[in-house]
Amino acid sequence: MLKQWLCGLLMVLALPVMADDSIGQDPYQVVQVVAQRSFDRFAADQALIAADLDHLKVIVEEEMMPYVDYKYAAYKVMGPTLKKTTPEQRERFTEEFRRYMIATFAQAFTEYRDQTVEFDPAKPFEGRNIVTVGMTVIDGNRPPISVQFKARRNKKTGEWKAFDLVAEGVSLLASKEQEIGGLIRRNGIDAVIDMLAEKNNAHLVDDKEAAS
């Protein structure tokens, strides 16, 4: 499925942003550095993953989530409901959405099959607050896929953090706004928080084994 494959891309490549002080101001460099760190960690922890598939969640949380603007993404998903929520509800939803991202990304990691990546040339970004970092994912079993990471600059700190991925024109954030945002409007924020919490507590399933 296209949606499943797009999530796989997100996981395999890793979501970027500030890797360290020396490159934190350059979103293009950060994308490449954090992506490589995630590849390396995934390869190094194969024994731990084989023993416990949920270790993928640890990798995602430690290698990727520090560089994801999950609060911004969570607020975008809440949409107009955001203004109607209490501070406690916003905090609870943001935390469960963060955990939901971790679980989603980790699940997609189970489909990893040694894809390779070619990065687009960097473009000038001085004075911009949102930058799109493009790349092509190459898999011998599928046609090349065009992917863009969207990163935003924190106006206070100057740090860049990723908040969306667009693959073949499909925005991951927009799809979650439609899916989860729609549930919030229909069922209420508290019900959706509980739903996400239940999903987040579930164990990962090896999609490669399930498909075989």
LINPEJO-V833103 format. One record per backbone hydrogen bond with DSSP energy under -1.0 kcal/mol. CO is the residue of the C=O (numbers start at 0). NH is the residue of the N-H. If there is no record, write none. Layout:
CO;NH
CO;NH
This chain:
0;4
1;5
2;6
3;7
4;8
5;9
6;10
7;11
8;12
9;13
15;161
19;22
19;23
22;25
25;29
26;30
27;31
28;32
29;33
30;34
31;35
32;36
33;37
34;38
35;39
36;40
37;41
38;42
39;43
40;44
42;45
44;48
45;49
46;50
47;51
51;54
52;55
53;56
54;58
55;59
56;60
57;61
58;62
59;63
59;64
63;66
64;67
66;161
67;69
68;72
69;73
70;74
71;75
72;76
73;77
74;78
77;80
78;81
80;83
81;84
85;89
86;90
87;91
88;92
89;93
90;94
91;95
92;96
93;97
94;98
95;99
96;100
97;101
98;102
99;103
100;104
101;105
102;106
103;107
104;108
106;109
107;110
108;111
115;137
117;135
124;127
128;152
130;150
132;148
133;119
134;146
135;117
136;144
137;115
138;141
144;136
145;167
146;134
147;165
148;132
149;162
149;163
150;130
151;160
153;157
158;153
159;17
160;151
161;68
163;149
164;171
165;147
166;169
169;166
170;174
171;175
172;176
173;177
174;178
175;179
175;180
177;181
178;182
179;183
180;184
181;185
182;186
183;187
187;191
188;192
189;193
190;194
191;195
192;196
193;197
194;198
195;199
196;200
198;201
204;206
205;209
206;210
